Amino acid sequence: MMNAENLRDAEQRRLAWRCRRGMLELDIVLQRFMAQHFNDLTLDELSAFDVMLALPDNEFWDVLQMKNLHLKSKAQQSIVDKIHSLQAA
């Protein structure tokens, strides 16, 4: 029987798999982000993160480095802010 906790666990595994990237730097940043922030993400942020994971590595990296902003929502900006907070720590 599927409940909300099982669905969230399945979504976490699916997104964690999509965080595995060819660019090592991006892979490390995204794995750390998942470990630190996944449980705190809103549904809007989860959806925004899923969309961002569809970006090619170089474009995603540029977004995180603030070189090429393709942010379409406040939720995407929130994801970038949370990732930046990890890099500052």
Biopython code that builds the backbone (N, CA, C, O; Angstrom):
import numpy as np
from Bio.PDB.StructureBuilder import StructureBuilder

atoms = [
    (1, "MET", "N", (0.836, -1.177, 0.000)),
    (1, "MET", "CA", (0.000, 0.000, 0.000)),
    (1, "MET", "C", (0.882, 1.242, 0.000)),
    (1, "MET", "O", (1.813, 1.354, 0.798)),
    (2, "MET", "N", (0.584, 2.164, -0.894)),
    (2, "MET", "CA", (1.358, 3.398, -0.990)),
    (2, "MET", "C", (0.754, 4.455, -0.074)),
    (2, "MET", "O", (-0.447, 4.723, -0.110)),
    (3, "ASN", "N", (1.612, 5.047, 0.745)),
    (3, "ASN", "CA", (1.170, 6.182, 1.539)),
    (3, "ASN", "C", (2.074, 7.367, 1.208)),
    (3, "ASN", "O", (2.986, 7.249, 0.390)),
    (4, "ALA", "N", (1.818, 8.499, 1.843)),
    (4, "ALA", "CA", (2.568, 9.722, 1.524)),
    (4, "ALA", "C", (4.062, 9.542, 1.790)),
    (4, "ALA", "O", (4.888, 10.039, 1.025)),
    (5, "GLU", "N", (4.409, 8.851, 2.844)),
    (5, "GLU", "CA", (5.823, 8.648, 3.173)),
    (5, "GLU", "C", (6.506, 7.780, 2.115)),
    (5, "GLU", "O", (7.633, 8.070, 1.716)),
    (6, "ASN", "N", (5.843, 6.731, 1.662)),
    (6, "ASN", "CA", (6.404, 5.878, 0.612)),
    (6, "ASN", "C", (6.568, 6.645, -0.693)),
    (6, "ASN", "O", (7.566, 6.483, -1.396)),
    (7, "LEU", "N", (5.573, 7.489, -1.016)),
    (7, "LEU", "CA", (5.664, 8.293, -2.234)),
    (7, "LEU", "C", (6.824, 9.283, -2.141)),
    (7, "LEU", "O", (7.547, 9.482, -3.117)),
    (8, "ARG", "N", (7.005, 9.900, -0.982)),
    (8, "ARG", "CA", (8.105, 10.853, -0.797)),
    (8, "ARG", "C", (9.442, 10.127, -0.902)),
    (8, "ARG", "O", (10.371, 10.648, -1.519)),
    (9, "ASP", "N", (9.561, 8.945, -0.319)),
    (9, "ASP", "CA", (10.797, 8.161, -0.427)),
    (9, "ASP", "C", (11.093, 7.805, -1.881)),
    (9, "ASP", "O", (12.239, 7.889, -2.325)),
    (10, "ALA", "N", (10.066, 7.410, -2.616)),
    (10, "ALA", "CA", (10.250, 7.068, -4.029)),
    (10, "ALA", "C", (10.687, 8.289, -4.821)),
    (10, "ALA", "O", (11.553, 8.190, -5.691)),
    (11, "GLU", "N", (10.092, 9.440, -4.525)),
    (11, "GLU", "CA", (10.469, 10.679, -5.213)),
    (11, "GLU", "C", (11.906, 11.075, -4.869)),
    (11, "GLU", "O", (12.648, 11.552, -5.727)),
    (12, "GLN", "N", (12.289, 10.875, -3.613)),
    (12, "GLN", "CA", (13.662, 11.184, -3.211)),
    (12, "GLN", "C", (14.658, 10.308, -3.960)),
    (12, "GLN", "O", (15.690, 10.798, -4.419)),
    (13, "ARG", "N", (14.366, 9.041, -4.086)),
    (13, "ARG", "CA", (15.258, 8.136, -4.826)),
    (13, "ARG", "C", (15.326, 8.520, -6.305)),
    (13, "ARG", "O", (16.398, 8.495, -6.909)),
    (14, "ARG", "N", (14.183, 8.874, -6.879)),
    (14, "ARG", "CA", (14.147, 9.258, -8.287)),
    (14, "ARG", "C", (14.962, 10.526, -8.532)),
    (14, "ARG", "O", (15.753, 10.587, -9.473)),
    (15, "LEU", "N", (14.770, 11.533, -7.691)),
    (15, "LEU", "CA", (15.514, 12.780, -7.857)),
    (15, "LEU", "C", (16.998, 12.591, -7.553)),
    (15, "LEU", "O", (17.848, 13.171, -8.230)),
    (16, "ALA", "N", (17.312, 11.788, -6.546)),
    (16, "ALA", "CA", (18.724, 11.524, -6.227)),
    (16, "ALA", "C", (19.417, 10.867, -7.422)),
    (16, "ALA", "O", (20.574, 11.168, -7.715)),
    (17, "TRP", "N", (18.712, 9.976, -8.104)),
    (17, "TRP", "CA", (19.290, 9.343, -9.291)),
    (17, "TRP", "C", (19.521, 10.376, -10.390)),
    (17, "TRP", "O", (20.545, 10.340, -11.072)),
    (18, "ARG", "N", (18.575, 11.297, -10.565)),
    (18, "ARG", "CA", (18.717, 12.332, -11.592)),
    (18, "ARG", "C", (19.806, 13.340, -11.241)),
    (18, "ARG", "O", (20.294, 14.051, -12.120)),
    (19, "CYS", "N", (20.191, 13.412, -9.972)),
    (19, "CYS", "CA", (21.268, 14.317, -9.548)),
    (19, "CYS", "C", (22.644, 13.784, -9.942)),
    (19, "CYS", "O", (23.626, 14.526, -9.910)),
    (20, "ARG", "N", (22.723, 12.529, -10.306)),
    (20, "ARG", "CA", (23.998, 11.958, -10.748)),
    (20, "ARG", "C", (24.298, 12.528, -12.125)),
    (20, "ARG", "O", (23.584, 12.259, -13.091)),
    (21, "ARG", "N", (25.357, 13.316, -12.204)),
    (21, "ARG", "CA", (25.646, 14.041, -13.420)),
    (21, "ARG", "C", (27.009, 13.665, -13.961)),
    (21, "ARG", "O", (27.818, 13.046, -13.269)),
    (22, "GLY", "N", (27.255, 14.042, -15.199)),
    (22, "GLY", "CA", (28.554, 13.812, -15.812)),
    (22, "GLY", "C", (29.605, 14.792, -15.319)),
    (22, "GLY", "O", (30.794, 14.473, -15.293)),
    (23, "MET", "N", (29.168, 15.990, -14.925)),
    (23, "MET", "CA", (30.085, 16.995, -14.408)),
    (23, "MET", "C", (30.259, 16.757, -12.907)),
    (23, "MET", "O", (29.310, 16.903, -12.137)),
    (24, "LEU", "N", (31.456, 16.397, -12.501)),
    (24, "LEU", "CA", (31.715, 16.025, -11.115)),
    (24, "LEU", "C", (31.323, 17.134, -10.143)),
    (24, "LEU", "O", (30.713, 16.858, -9.109)),
    (25, "GLU", "N", (31.660, 18.374, -10.454)),
    (25, "GLU", "CA", (31.344, 19.483, -9.553)),
    (25, "GLU", "C", (29.841, 19.583, -9.317)),
    (25, "GLU", "O", (29.393, 19.769, -8.186)),
    (26, "LEU", "N", (29.076, 19.460, -10.383)),
    (26, "LEU", "CA", (27.620, 19.532, -10.279)),
    (26, "LEU", "C", (27.079, 18.332, -9.512)),
    (26, "LEU", "O", (26.174, 18.474, -8.690)),
    (27, "ASP", "N", (27.619, 17.176, -9.773)),
    (27, "ASP", "CA", (27.234, 15.952, -9.070)),
    (27, "ASP", "C", (27.408, 16.133, -7.561)),
    (27, "ASP", "O", (26.507, 15.802, -6.791)),
    (28, "ILE", "N", (28.541, 16.648, -7.143)),
    (28, "ILE", "CA", (28.831, 16.838, -5.717)),
    (28, "ILE", "C", (27.866, 17.841, -5.093)),
    (28, "ILE", "O", (27.309, 17.592, -4.024)),
    (29, "VAL", "N", (27.672, 18.972, -5.763)),
    (29, "VAL", "CA", (26.785, 20.008, -5.241)),
    (29, "VAL", "C", (25.358, 19.483, -5.103)),
    (29, "VAL", "O", (24.705, 19.712, -4.085)),
    (30, "LEU", "N", (24.880, 18.785, -6.118)),
    (30, "LEU", "CA", (23.498, 18.299, -6.086)),
    (30, "LEU", "C", (23.301, 17.181, -5.062)),
    (30, "LEU", "O", (22.258, 17.124, -4.410)),
    (31, "GLN", "N", (24.277, 16.302, -4.911)),
    (31, "GLN", "CA", (24.168, 15.251, -3.892)),
    (31, "GLN", "C", (24.122, 15.863, -2.491)),
    (31, "GLN", "O", (23.350, 15.421, -1.641)),
    (32, "ARG", "N", (24.951, 16.882, -2.256)),
    (32, "ARG", "CA", (24.950, 17.569, -0.960)),
    (32, "ARG", "C", (23.605, 18.272, -0.741)),
    (32, "ARG", "O", (23.048, 18.226, 0.356)),
    (33, "PHE", "N", (23.091, 18.917, -1.785)),
    (33, "PHE", "CA", (21.798, 19.586, -1.694)),
    (33, "PHE", "C", (20.704, 18.586, -1.307)),
    (33, "PHE", "O", (19.896, 18.858, -0.418)),
    (34, "MET", "N", (20.681, 17.445, -1.968)),
    (34, "MET", "CA", (19.663, 16.429, -1.667)),
    (34, "MET", "C", (19.773, 15.971, -0.210)),
    (34, "MET", "O", (18.761, 15.823, 0.475)),
    (35, "ALA", "N", (20.985, 15.751, 0.252)),
    (35, "ALA", "CA", (21.180, 15.270, 1.616)),
    (35, "ALA", "C", (20.739, 16.304, 2.651)),
    (35, "ALA", "O", (20.182, 15.948, 3.689)),
    (36, "GLN", "N", (20.984, 17.566, 2.372)),
    (36, "GLN", "CA", (20.705, 18.612, 3.349)),
    (36, "GLN", "C", (19.293, 19.183, 3.278)),
    (36, "GLN", "O", (18.725, 19.539, 4.311)),
    (37, "HIS", "N", (18.719, 19.277, 2.088)),
    (37, "HIS", "CA", (17.488, 20.044, 1.929)),
    (37, "HIS", "C", (16.278, 19.272, 1.420)),
    (37, "HIS", "O", (15.174, 19.817, 1.442)),
    (38, "PHE", "N", (16.423, 18.052, 0.970)),
    (38, "PHE", "CA", (15.282, 17.375, 0.349)),
    (38, "PHE", "C", (14.053, 17.370, 1.252)),
    (38, "PHE", "O", (12.955, 17.692, 0.799)),
    (39, "ASN", "N", (14.219, 17.016, 2.493)),
    (39, "ASN", "CA", (13.068, 16.876, 3.388)),
    (39, "ASN", "C", (12.365, 18.194, 3.680)),
    (39, "ASN", "O", (11.234, 18.196, 4.166)),
    (40, "ASP", "N", (13.020, 19.315, 3.391)),
    (40, "ASP", "CA", (12.435, 20.624, 3.666)),
    (40, "ASP", "C", (11.801, 21.271, 2.437)),
    (40, "ASP", "O", (11.221, 22.352, 2.546)),
    (41, "LEU", "N", (11.897, 20.641, 1.288)),
    (41, "LEU", "CA", (11.392, 21.248, 0.061)),
    (41, "LEU", "C", (9.867, 21.219, -0.002)),
    (41, "LEU", "O", (9.228, 20.246, 0.400)),
    (42, "THR", "N", (9.309, 22.299, -0.510)),
    (42, "THR", "CA", (7.865, 22.361, -0.741)),
    (42, "THR", "C", (7.551, 21.617, -2.040)),
    (42, "THR", "O", (8.458, 21.252, -2.788)),
    (43, "LEU", "N", (6.289, 21.400, -2.296)),
    (43, "LEU", "CA", (5.898, 20.754, -3.553)),
    (43, "LEU", "C", (6.308, 21.603, -4.753)),
    (43, "LEU", "O", (6.746, 21.065, -5.770)),
    (44, "ASP", "N", (6.169, 22.923, -4.642)),
    (44, "ASP", "CA", (6.599, 23.812, -5.726)),
    (44, "ASP", "C", (8.100, 23.703, -5.960)),
    (44, "ASP", "O", (8.551, 23.670, -7.105)),
    (45, "GLU", "N", (8.876, 23.648, -4.881)),
    (45, "GLU", "CA", (10.325, 23.518, -5.013)),
    (45, "GLU", "C", (10.711, 22.171, -5.609)),
    (45, "GLU", "O", (11.628, 22.097, -6.427)),
    (46, "LEU", "N", (10.018, 21.101, -5.205)),
    (46, "LEU", "CA", (10.291, 19.781, -5.785)),
    (46, "LEU", "C", (10.037, 19.792, -7.282)),
    (46, "LEU", "O", (10.834, 19.267, -8.059)),
    (47, "SER", "N", (8.942, 20.383, -7.677)),
    (47, "SER", "CA", (8.606, 20.466, -9.094)),
    (47, "SER", "C", (9.637, 21.316, -9.839)),
    (47, "SER", "O", (10.071, 20.947, -10.930)),
    (48, "ALA", "N", (10.025, 22.440, -9.261)),
    (48, "ALA", "CA", (11.020, 23.320, -9.887)),
    (48, "ALA", "C", (12.368, 22.614, -10.010)),
    (48, "ALA", "O", (13.043, 22.739, -11.032)),
    (49, "PHE", "N", (12.755, 21.880, -8.985)),
    (49, "PHE", "CA", (14.018, 21.150, -9.010)),
    (49, "PHE", "C", (14.001, 20.087, -10.100)),
    (49, "PHE", "O", (14.993, 19.890, -10.802)),
    (50, "ASP", "N", (12.878, 19.408, -10.236)),
    (50, "ASP", "CA", (12.730, 18.395, -11.279)),
    (50, "ASP", "C", (12.926, 19.025, -12.658)),
    (50, "ASP", "O", (13.601, 18.447, -13.510)),
    (51, "VAL", "N", (12.348, 20.194, -12.881)),
    (51, "VAL", "CA", (12.512, 20.905, -14.147)),
    (51, "VAL", "C", (13.972, 21.295, -14.354)),
    (51, "VAL", "O", (14.507, 21.152, -15.454)),
    (52, "MET", "N", (14.611, 21.786, -13.303)),
    (52, "MET", "CA", (16.015, 22.207, -13.404)),
    (52, "MET", "C", (16.932, 21.026, -13.726)),
    (52, "MET", "O", (17.936, 21.185, -14.419)),
    (53, "LEU", "N", (16.583, 19.850, -13.222)),
    (53, "LEU", "CA", (17.404, 18.664, -13.490)),
    (53, "LEU", "C", (17.372, 18.254, -14.958)),
    (53, "LEU", "O", (18.216, 17.478, -15.407)),
    (54, "ALA", "N", (16.409, 18.768, -15.700)),
    (54, "ALA", "CA", (16.345, 18.474, -17.136)),
    (54, "ALA", "C", (17.343, 19.307, -17.937)),
    (54, "ALA", "O", (17.590, 19.022, -19.109)),
    (55, "LEU", "N", (17.917, 20.334, -17.312)),
    (55, "LEU", "CA", (18.907, 21.155, -18.007)),
    (55, "LEU", "C", (20.178, 20.354, -18.260)),
    (55, "LEU", "O", (20.540, 19.502, -17.449)),
    (56, "PRO", "N", (20.855, 20.611, -19.362)),
    (56, "PRO", "CA", (22.175, 20.015, -19.565)),
    (56, "PRO", "C", (23.135, 20.494, -18.466)),
    (56, "PRO", "O", (22.948, 21.568, -17.895)),
    (57, "ASP", "N", (24.142, 19.702, -18.183)),
    (57, "ASP", "CA", (25.070, 20.007, -17.093)),
    (57, "ASP", "C", (25.638, 21.416, -17.175)),
    (57, "ASP", "O", (25.626, 22.146, -16.184)),
    (58, "ASN", "N", (26.131, 21.804, -18.337)),
    (58, "ASN", "CA", (26.764, 23.122, -18.452)),
    (58, "ASN", "C", (25.775, 24.249, -18.176)),
    (58, "ASN", "O", (26.124, 25.233, -17.524)),
    (59, "GLU", "N", (24.554, 24.116, -18.662)),
    (59, "GLU", "CA", (23.547, 25.143, -18.402)),
    (59, "GLU", "C", (23.171, 25.190, -16.927)),
    (59, "GLU", "O", (23.030, 26.268, -16.349)),
    (60, "PHE", "N", (23.009, 24.019, -16.322)),
    (60, "PHE", "CA", (22.666, 23.960, -14.893)),
    (60, "PHE", "C", (23.790, 24.588, -14.074)),
    (60, "PHE", "O", (23.531, 25.359, -13.150)),
    (61, "TRP", "N", (25.030, 24.262, -14.409)),
    (61, "TRP", "CA", (26.174, 24.820, -13.695)),
    (61, "TRP", "C", (26.209, 26.343, -13.842)),
    (61, "TRP", "O", (26.481, 27.054, -12.875)),
    (62, "ASP", "N", (25.935, 26.838, -15.040)),
    (62, "ASP", "CA", (25.905, 28.285, -15.262)),
    (62, "ASP", "C", (24.816, 28.950, -14.424)),
    (62, "ASP", "O", (25.022, 30.041, -13.892)),
    (63, "VAL", "N", (23.669, 28.303, -14.304)),
    (63, "VAL", "CA", (22.599, 28.843, -13.466)),
    (63, "VAL", "C", (23.081, 28.935, -12.021)),
    (63, "VAL", "O", (22.857, 29.946, -11.356)),
    (64, "LEU", "N", (23.735, 27.896, -11.539)),
    (64, "LEU", "CA", (24.219, 27.904, -10.161)),
    (64, "LEU", "C", (25.326, 28.922, -9.946)),
    (64, "LEU", "O", (25.485, 29.448, -8.844)),
    (65, "GLN", "N", (26.086, 29.200, -10.985)),
    (65, "GLN", "CA", (27.163, 30.186, -10.895)),
    (65, "GLN", "C", (26.673, 31.593, -11.224)),
    (65, "GLN", "O", (27.458, 32.540, -11.272)),
    (66, "MET", "N", (25.363, 31.717, -11.450)),
    (66, "MET", "CA", (24.718, 32.998, -11.745)),
    (66, "MET", "C", (25.210, 33.619, -13.058)),
    (66, "MET", "O", (25.162, 34.837, -13.228)),
    (67, "LYS", "N", (25.679, 32.780, -13.978)),
    (67, "LYS", "CA", (26.156, 33.266, -15.265)),
    (67, "LYS", "C", (25.056, 33.280, -16.317)),
    (67, "LYS", "O", (25.067, 34.098, -17.237)),
    (68, "ASN", "N", (24.128, 32.381, -16.169)),
    (68, "ASN", "CA", (23.100, 32.227, -17.191)),
    (68, "ASN", "C", (21.791, 31.895, -16.489)),
    (68, "ASN", "O", (21.472, 30.725, -16.276)),
    (69, "LEU", "N", (21.050, 32.906, -16.137)),
    (69, "LEU", "CA", (19.848, 32.676, -15.340)),
    (69, "LEU", "C", (18.655, 32.315, -16.214)),
    (69, "LEU", "O", (18.149, 33.132, -16.984)),
    (70, "HIS", "N", (18.227, 31.077, -16.073)),
    (70, "HIS", "CA", (17.026, 30.595, -16.754)),
    (70, "HIS", "C", (15.925, 30.361, -15.733)),
    (70, "HIS", "O", (15.038, 29.536, -15.952)),
    (71, "LEU", "N", (15.976, 31.080, -14.624)),
    (71, "LEU", "CA", (15.018, 30.839, -13.558)),
    (71, "LEU", "C", (13.662, 31.400, -13.953)),
    (71, "LEU", "O", (13.526, 32.570, -14.311)),
    (72, "LYS", "N", (12.676, 30.541, -13.877)),
    (72, "LYS", "CA", (11.341, 30.919, -14.327)),
    (72, "LYS", "C", (10.362, 31.101, -13.170)),
    (72, "LYS", "O", (9.209, 31.477, -13.381)),
    (73, "SER", "N", (10.823, 30.834, -11.948)),
    (73, "SER", "CA", (9.897, 30.924, -10.822)),
    (73, "SER", "C", (10.648, 31.231, -9.529)),
    (73, "SER", "O", (11.870, 31.112, -9.439)),
    (74, "LYS", "N", (9.859, 31.630, -8.538)),
    (74, "LYS", "CA", (10.428, 31.865, -7.206)),
    (74, "LYS", "C", (10.944, 30.557, -6.619)),
    (74, "LYS", "O", (11.925, 30.549, -5.876)),
    (75, "ALA", "N", (10.285, 29.456, -6.952)),
    (75, "ALA", "CA", (10.711, 28.150, -6.438)),
    (75, "ALA", "C", (12.089, 27.789, -6.975)),
    (75, "ALA", "O", (12.913, 27.250, -6.236)),
    (76, "GLN", "N", (12.357, 28.077, -8.252)),
    (76, "GLN", "CA", (13.686, 27.814, -8.803)),
    (76, "GLN", "C", (14.725, 28.701, -8.134)),
    (76, "GLN", "O", (15.832, 28.246, -7.849)),
    (77, "GLN", "N", (14.382, 29.971, -7.876)),
    (77, "GLN", "CA", (15.313, 30.853, -7.186)),
    (77, "GLN", "C", (15.587, 30.338, -5.777)),
    (77, "GLN", "O", (16.710, 30.436, -5.283)),
    (78, "SER", "N", (14.568, 29.794, -5.137)),
    (78, "SER", "CA", (14.732, 29.230, -3.805)),
    (78, "SER", "C", (15.704, 28.050, -3.826)),
    (78, "SER", "O", (16.531, 27.911, -2.925)),
    (79, "ILE", "N", (15.608, 27.208, -4.846)),
    (79, "ILE", "CA", (16.529, 26.071, -4.989)),
    (79, "ILE", "C", (17.962, 26.588, -5.121)),
    (79, "ILE", "O", (18.863, 26.100, -4.439)),
    (80, "VAL", "N", (18.173, 27.570, -5.992)),
    (80, "VAL", "CA", (19.518, 28.132, -6.198)),
    (80, "VAL", "C", (20.028, 28.745, -4.895)),
    (80, "VAL", "O", (21.194, 28.565, -4.542)),
    (81, "ASP", "N", (19.171, 29.464, -4.181)),
    (81, "ASP", "CA", (19.578, 30.066, -2.907)),
    (81, "ASP", "C", (19.999, 29.001, -1.896)),
    (81, "ASP", "O", (20.980, 29.179, -1.174)),
    (82, "LYS", "N", (19.261, 27.904, -1.847)),
    (82, "LYS", "CA", (19.600, 26.832, -0.905)),
    (82, "LYS", "C", (20.921, 26.165, -1.289)),
    (82, "LYS", "O", (21.711, 25.803, -0.418)),
    (83, "ILE", "N", (21.154, 26.006, -2.564)),
    (83, "ILE", "CA", (22.427, 25.431, -3.008)),
    (83, "ILE", "C", (23.565, 26.379, -2.670)),
    (83, "ILE", "O", (24.628, 25.943, -2.228)),
    (84, "HIS", "N", (23.351, 27.658, -2.873)),
    (84, "HIS", "CA", (24.392, 28.642, -2.534)),
    (84, "HIS", "C", (24.678, 28.650, -1.042)),
    (84, "HIS", "O", (25.821, 28.854, -0.632)),
    (85, "SER", "N", (23.658, 28.433, -0.228)),
    (85, "SER", "CA", (23.871, 28.419, 1.225)),
    (85, "SER", "C", (24.783, 27.256, 1.630)),
    (85, "SER", "O", (25.515, 27.356, 2.615)),
    (86, "LEU", "N", (24.740, 26.160, 0.876)),
    (86, "LEU", "CA", (25.622, 25.023, 1.159)),
    (86, "LEU", "C", (27.061, 25.348, 0.797)),
    (86, "LEU", "O", (27.991, 24.935, 1.490)),
    (87, "GLN", "N", (27.241, 26.084, -0.281)),
    (87, "GLN", "CA", (28.585, 26.411, -0.744)),
    (87, "GLN", "C", (29.247, 27.430, 0.178)),
    (87, "GLN", "O", (30.471, 27.456, 0.299)),
    (88, "ALA", "N", (28.438, 28.270, 0.828)),
    (88, "ALA", "CA", (28.984, 29.278, 1.726)),
    (88, "ALA", "C", (29.361, 28.672, 3.074)),
    (88, "ALA", "O", (30.188, 29.223, 3.801)),
    (89, "ALA", "N", (28.752, 27.539, 3.401)),
    (89, "ALA", "CA", (29.008, 26.925, 4.712)),
    (89, "ALA", "C", (30.336, 26.203, 4.770)),
    (89, "ALA", "O", (30.687, 25.639, 5.806)),
]
sb = StructureBuilder()
sb.init_structure("model")
sb.init_model(0)
sb.init_chain("A")
sb.init_seg("    ")
for serial, (resi, resn, name, xyz) in enumerate(atoms, 1):
    if name == "N":
        sb.init_residue(resn, " ", resi, " ")
    sb.init_atom(name, np.array(xyz, "f"), 0.0, 1.0, " ", f" {name:<3s}", serial, name[0])
structure = sb.get_structure()
